[in-house]
Amino acid sequence: MSKIQPYISYIADPRARRSIRSLFAKFLNDDDPTTFKAITFGAATTPISIAGAFTTGISISGDGTTGISVTSGFTGVTGISFAGTASGDGILVSAACANAISITGTNTTAGISISGDQVLGTLFHATAAATAAHSVTIPTGITLDAGLDINATSTGIVTSGLTMQGTGTFTTGITLSATSIVTGIAISAANTHGIYITGASATAGIGITQTLAANDDHALEVITTTAATGASVRPIHMVSTLTGVGAVGGRAEFEMTSNVALGGWANALKGYFNMGAACSVSGLGSAVCAEMLLPGASLAGVGSYGVVEMELVTQTSGLTGGAPVAFQWMQVSGDGTATADWEDNGYLMIIKGLTEGTGNIYSAGADVIAAATLRILVGSTPYYIMLAAGEST
């Protein structure tokens, strides 16, 4: 301001000189080089308007606390508005910052709201190593209802709620590593497929490797309820289709391994039919069902086939030591009265579908002489099933 005074003195009219000095004193600081004082705008449609072409509309190169501040006195509709057609960036933060954009106030609707048609609502394009593309930190004592909430209206369509794609490598698609997780992934809405995997899996579509803390913990638990009637209910449905000539296996495999002395029972696979007091089956009920559909063509004498296959595999030095080992273990237990009734009216086996006749599997007739026996164990007493060398006719 002091350097401008000599030039103002050349103005002849004293009133004009006072007016110009007052104007400069209002807007300029008394420094070198001359800088502007804080400017306050009154009511106006556009307090600051930049209509011409420019490289930088507003440039702040000095040090300060806040570059641009919209204070609580502002009660307008939009704090900062970009309505042009910028081909680059609406807001560009290229300097190193602790937080490029920081929102600490309480927002009634959303911290950041994107409502227009977008190719991508949010794009994280990393050109260097980053810890996380999006990070949500919850302080102690604060409850967050949803880390990511995708809410489609009744007419809204979400093709993919979360998409991971590209030609790069994902070490882990979704990671849940918190100290305590009640439910890792919760799907409560009606759906066609809760989790749907169509891509090729090198090891497993779903892999579970964990140590169970207690005997009642489960690596996988499926609990279903249905009121369906008439049709066959299949809570777990697996179809394995073999298309390779000479393929083997094709089954669901349950393997239990142990190298310690176990307790009262141990089973690799168990089927349990829990019948309530009002339960009955009009046809056939069983804990385990095995069926095999033979081809609609001749097997041409190739291979052997059995509805149930049981193999007892021994190892070197694997002697029984007198322990009872058998292909089948059949035992009845439970209420004494009910067991006694079954013993009076029940059967060891029920065989259906056979037609008696000479040459058939089932042939009845005259007694034949036993030529061989099979040892079985009833309770703790060995017995022998008689086998005839010829057919009873």
C-alpha angles and dihedrals in degrees: 000000000000091000091053094053097081091055092049090052090066089068107102099204109080093205090054091049091052092048093051092045089051092049094050092044090054096054107023132068120223095248141107117273091029115246134189125257121227109293123217119197124204127216111314140144092239112009092184120028126179108187103161131077113279142167097220121015096196122012124190111187102156128086118265147135102256125016097198122006128192103190133202090266088074110095099165129122101257126022096201121007129195110189101157130098100253110179092203124036133335090207120015121193108183101154124089107267136173087227119006089201119013124189113187102152127093111265119200095208114008141341090224120014123195112184107151128088107285136185087207122004092205125011123192106191107180118200092174138030114297133185095217136354090213124014127187115192119190117198121222113283095019121115121211113195095200133004089201119017119187107182116184117191123229090275096034120108123205110192093188125004092197123013126188113184145140140095094280128093125267110202089191125005097203123009124197109182106148121137092247126021120176096187120006097198121006121195110182102156125089109267144168093229121008090197118010123189118184102153124094114269119210094203112001138344088222117017123192119186113165145129114243113227097205138019093254095051117107133207088204126016126182119184117173137172127194137173092199117137134194101016126080113269115219112179090177116035123183126177118184113188118194115202100164117098109237094020118152134201114018094169138119105256126208112189124182117190130188139160099189136078105273130206137247097321141005127182134176091205132016133187117195127183108196107199117195124212093269096042124113136147121230090206126015127335125190141162093226126025125196122183132168124195111210118215122267089242139061117287087213091220093292120142133346126270136200132169089222123028119199121182127180108201120197130199135209110285089006097136121167094226088211096306112141108255120177143163090242135026115198120181136164120208141154132073113019096221093048091046091051090051091051090049089054096046108016134087136228089226137003117209119190136178099038122128117212115232144125108282093017127115087256114047123164127191141094123008117269131201118261113244102174142013139214118213118229132173120232108187101318096326122097117226132179128230110217117233122197124216092217141039122270108236 
